[in-house]
């Protein structure tokens, strides 16, 4: 039996909201990689629509983080500011 190689992955440009959101949560320790991906999606959705607060978006993600939620929010805010996002 033969298998095909995986499809190539196209990275988002560094200035895109997707890349900004995913890199801002890259330092959040989570129980599983999918928890980090889910958290990044909620941060991206918050950046795109600006509904509610960042704290609400982090809580709504349901991600299982190994640090307190308030600490995670501070890390994400710092990451967003470093990338030029106005909060």
C-alpha positions in Angstrom: 0.0 0.0 0.0 1.3 3.5 -0.8 0.6 6.7 0.9 0.6 10.1 -0.5 2.8 12.9 1.1 0.9 15.5 3.1 -0.4 18.6 1.4 1.9 21.6 1.8 1.0 24.1 4.4 0.6 27.8 3.4 1.6 30.0 6.3 -0.4 33.2 6.9 1.5 36.5 6.4 3.1 37.8 9.6 0.8 40.8 9.7 -2.5 38.8 9.3 -4.9 38.6 12.3 -4.6 34.8 12.2 -0.8 34.8 12.6 -1.0 37.5 15.3 -3.6 35.6 17.3 -1.9 32.2 17.1 1.6 33.7 17.9 0.1 35.6 20.9 -1.0 32.3 22.6 2.1 30.3 21.6 3.6 30.8 25.1 0.5 29.6 27.0 1.0 26.2 28.5 -2.0 23.9 27.8 -2.8 20.3 28.5 -3.0 19.4 24.8 -2.0 21.2 21.6 -5.7 21.4 20.6 -6.4 23.5 23.7 -3.9 26.1 22.4 -5.4 26.0 18.9 -8.9 26.6 20.4 -7.6 29.5 22.5 -6.0 31.0 19.5 -9.2 30.7 17.5 -11.1 32.6 20.2 -8.5 35.3 20.4 -8.6 35.6 16.5 -12.4 35.9 16.7 -12.1 38.6 19.4 -9.6 40.5 17.3 -11.8 40.3 14.2 -15.2 41.2 15.8 -14.2 43.0 19.1 -17.3 41.6 20.9 -16.9 41.5 24.7 -13.5 41.5 26.3 -10.4 39.5 25.8 -11.0 37.9 29.2 -14.4 36.7 28.1 -12.9 35.3 24.9 -10.3 33.4 26.9 -12.9 32.0 29.3 -15.3 31.1 26.4 -12.5 29.1 24.7 -12.7 26.4 27.4 -9.0 25.7 26.9 -7.4 23.7 29.7 -4.4 25.9 30.7 -1.7 25.1 33.1 -1.7 28.6 34.4 -4.4 30.8 35.9 -6.7 32.6 33.4 -5.7 36.1 34.5 -2.0 35.2 33.9 -2.9 33.9 30.5 -4.8 37.0 29.6 -1.7 39.2 30.6 0.6 37.0 28.4 -1.8 37.3 25.5 -2.2 41.1 25.9 1.6 41.5 26.0 2.0 39.4 22.9 -0.7 41.4 21.1 0.9 44.7 22.1 4.4 43.6 20.9 2.8 42.9 17.5 1.3 46.4 17.3 -2.4 45.6 18.2 -4.2 48.3 20.0 -6.3 47.0 22.9 
